[in-house]
Amino acid sequence: MLSISRVRKNAQALAVATCTTLMLASTPAWAQDAAAADPNPGALTITGSLDFLNQYMFRGIQQNNTGFATWPAFDLGLAAYSGDGGLKSASINFGTWNSLHSGNTGSDGPSGKLWYESDFYATLGLGFGGGTSFSTTYTAYTSPNSGFTTVKEIMFKFALDDSGKLGKAAVKPYIAIAQEFDTDIATGQADGGANAGTYMEIGFAPGYYGISKASIAFPIKIGMSLSDYYENPLTGEDSTFGFFSIAGIVTAPLGPTTSFGAWNIHGGVEYQALGDTTEFFNGGESNQVIWSIGLGFSY
Amino acid sequence: MQRSRTAVQWLSVCALTVLVSAATASPARAQGSTDPNPGALTLSGGFDFANAYFFRGIFQDDTGVVMWPYGDLGFALHSGDGALKSVSLNIGTWNSLHTGDAGSNGPSGKLWYESDFYAGASFGFGKSTTVGVTYTVYTSPNQMFGTVKELSFKVAVDDTGLLGAAALKPYALLAQELDGQADGGANEGTYLEFGIGPGFSLSKMSVTVPVKVGLSLSDYYEGISGDETFGFLSVAGVVTVPFTSAPTRFGSWNIHGGVEFLMLGDRNEAVFGDSSHVIGSIGIGLSY
């Protein structure tokens, strides 16, 4: 699945390049197993993706302004528990998300190195009745080419899947609060500011399916600082409003589920309206358009 | 893992142990013990701890704790009864985290010393012979060495069918550096490794005794007196204990540990300051 603008933690998964898909598609095994129902009935789920973007904005904060970004991601999920009580399910996910830059913060920048960001995360997800879920995620955001200092964060997310009540009109709302920790001045913070920040995001993800086998989603979200998350580098003033984002994402399956899992191609366009601090980081531009295309798989 | 970086295989990460314990203790686990993953993708991985890290006999670090998280995703592309028995594709990553001089306690102040990515294809033929080709990029996130790109070829024979418990499982590995160098020398090197991996199984564990020798065919072990052919000899003992007797819904997990004895060539001895070293390790592994 495409995760434009990095609410990546829960989402993604790994990347295998286009050539891999082509190789798979050309093998006899691919054809032989076209009718395979569920190749992986066990308790582990592997997901992955490889996306290409013209711009990388992390919660509204610009990360590059030349070249393009490539996002390989991989996620391993463990379905630890399922039941009929108050707690319906428990899962553990861990994975990695990466951003490779060809532009000014990557291979064309001072470091001369492509690998701008590598994140590691672990999530404990709990599912309850009525489609509600609560998850806790620890993430370490690191920069192999020293483009920024390591940011450590704990995030809590409450989500509601209202598909059961609203069907195709479901909006799937969520709210997430993230706290940076282990920081110092200009160290360990997404904004490079003076104090550890507290971030809040509210979003919706309405979608439609069955459009000639493709699905389309329209994620909408707003990112805000509850405390010191969007500190202005010049004034030090914290800006509450970080960004507003609306996107359209089309996902088309690459054939049926086979013994290699379910593969898809996806692409989309995202529009971001920025707050004062994020506008400053964006070179004075108050908005940004991001396009992306990628491959994904789930197994 | 490719990159026979050590004959020894290693042990467990506390966090993963907790995670696995929690997972295997859940009701879901008891529900099934048949193959949880009959599809064409295979996941393997692990997290090991070691007291030192030598890459093909070249000293990297022996201070603090060395941790090796790794993961591999395999695609079984073909299997058949013809001359070509199987074709598989593997991609993966191998990492080395250091608390000592090469990591968080060193000049970089950063833990993540090495991160490798590889992609390889393997072809199985008759008489249990396998030929593989692998492209690997060795990178250092904490900038302690320059990126090395390498292409390697490996031929392996599983002689278990002929020799049974006395099988040696010999292999030969030839690697050519394309850009960057493991020895930090003047020229890209060519590396040759021969090894065997005899082993046996006991009631609830398996033991392997990998032996290997690393050689420079050209400029792989460059020192002050030029290139040295002999890089290292390694003999190890590795014990692997599975968590369960059969795969669970979470796959097959194991705990493993071992000891490796390294005897170094003159060039590697000069860099390390000693002619030999003993490496201990312990780790947790997953196959799904």
Chai-1 contact restraints between the chains, C-beta under 6 A:
chainA,res_idxA,chainB,res_idxB,connection_type,confidence,min_distance_angstrom,max_distance_angstrom,comment,restraint_id
A,T27,B,L77,contact,1.0,0.0,6.0,A-B,restraint_1
A,T27,B,H78,contact,1.0,0.0,6.0,A-B,restraint_2
A,A29,B,L77,contact,1.0,0.0,6.0,A-B,restraint_3
A,A29,B,H78,contact,1.0,0.0,6.0,A-B,restraint_4
A,P39,B,G39,contact,1.0,0.0,6.0,A-B,restraint_5
A,N40,B,N37,contact,1.0,0.0,6.0,A-B,restraint_6
A,N40,B,G39,contact,1.0,0.0,6.0,A-B,restraint_7
A,G42,B,P36,contact,1.0,0.0,6.0,A-B,restraint_8
A,G42,B,N37,contact,1.0,0.0,6.0,A-B,restraint_9
A,G42,B,R249,contact,1.0,0.0,6.0,A-B,restraint_10
A,A43,B,A28,contact,1.0,0.0,6.0,A-B,restraint_11
A,A43,B,R249,contact,1.0,0.0,6.0,A-B,restraint_12
A,A43,B,F250,contact,1.0,0.0,6.0,A-B,restraint_13
A,L44,B,Y288,contact,1.0,0.0,6.0,A-B,restraint_14
A,I46,B,L43,contact,1.0,0.0,6.0,A-B,restraint_15
A,L78,B,A23,contact,1.0,0.0,6.0,A-B,restraint_16
A,A80,B,A23,contact,1.0,0.0,6.0,A-B,restraint_17
A,A80,B,S26,contact,1.0,0.0,6.0,A-B,restraint_18
A,Y81,B,S26,contact,1.0,0.0,6.0,A-B,restraint_19
A,Y81,B,A28,contact,1.0,0.0,6.0,A-B,restraint_20
A,P144,B,P141,contact,1.0,0.0,6.0,A-B,restraint_21
A,S259,B,G39,contact,1.0,0.0,6.0,A-B,restraint_22
A,S259,B,A40,contact,1.0,0.0,6.0,A-B,restraint_23
A,F260,B,A40,contact,1.0,0.0,6.0,A-B,restraint_24
A,Y299,B,L41,contact,1.0,0.0,6.0,A-B,restraint_25
